[in-house]
Amino acid sequence: MDPADPIRSAINKQGAMLGRHDRLLQSLQDQYEELNATQGELRAKQPDPAYRCVTSPPPEPFHGELDLCGGFLFQCTLFFSRSPLSFPTDAAKISHFVGLLRERALAWAEAYLSTNPLQSCDFDDFLEEFKATFSPPVSEDDAAQKLLALRQGRRSVTEYLVEFRTVAAAVGWPDSALRGIFLRSLNDQMKDQLAFHEAAESFEDLVSLARRIDKRLREREAERRPKPPRPVLHPELRVSQPLSPFCSPAACARSPSPPPPEPMQIGRSRLSPEERERRFRAGDCLYCGKPGHRIASCPVRPNGPAHR
């Protein structure tokens, strides 16, 4: 037997073992890469954290008012953009959109979807038809005429600016034009007050100045407004004399008022106020001072029952 045979045999066994280790490591590497790919796919399917954190309430129902259509569409656009995974298809968007419609707006959607099946309906086409019905485009000339016709009237400057800015945004005129039109549209009181100030250099400066003046004018008007008169107690309800310390207000209100003082004929003397009050509280006769009857039925009183 060749002495080198055991060595070659050991080397061969070690080589075979290293080969199995290499294959095992390669298998583990393949499994690791496959696991990473699977995790990447799962992460891609999960919603974006930015969208998960947004909790936007749905728009208010739309009943078909032409002047409110633009705001309703704007709110719907924001709502859909914040929750894209909740509305993955056009059919889902249209279904939610129709759920916000009421009255004549809902009647229009019912008629439209009766000829355009929901599953094959395009959301953009649906919106275009909706805008053509409830939000017809306004030309720049129409917006300009409306802006020139605006007047403040009795509204506050802050209230009036809401309408003025809304119409001015559709016109897109420069700052100098807006400044002149806004000044011209204010009421006479505001124009008189602005006449005491330097001309504003920009539209926003004019708006800020007009707001301050309007706020002060309304404060002065509230100060000059007469205050309501203080309530006067009816003469019959006024207390002519202080209540007795021995009688609570509720008890005195329930008890009858004492009769007018009558001279005491017995002994040719009059009752003192204290004695008269004591007899009245105790229920004794004011004439003879005995219990069991009142002065009207006193048997010893002149002109009483015993003397008739």
ABEGO torsion letter per residue (X at the ends): XBAAAAAAAAAAAAAAAAAAAAAAAAAAAAAAAAAAAAAAAAAAABBBAAAAABBBBBBBBBAGBAAAAAAAAAAAAAAAAABAAABABAAAAAAAAAAABBEAAAAAAAAAAAABBAAABBAAAAAAAAAAAABBBBBAAAAAAAAAABBAEABBAAAAAAAAAAAAAAAGBBAAAAAAAAAAABBAAAAAAAAABBBBABAAAAAAAAAAAAAAAAAAAAAABBBBBBBBBBAAABBABBBBAABBAAAAAABBBBBBBBBBABGGBBBBAAAAAAAAAAGBBAAAGBBGBBAAABAABBGBAAAX
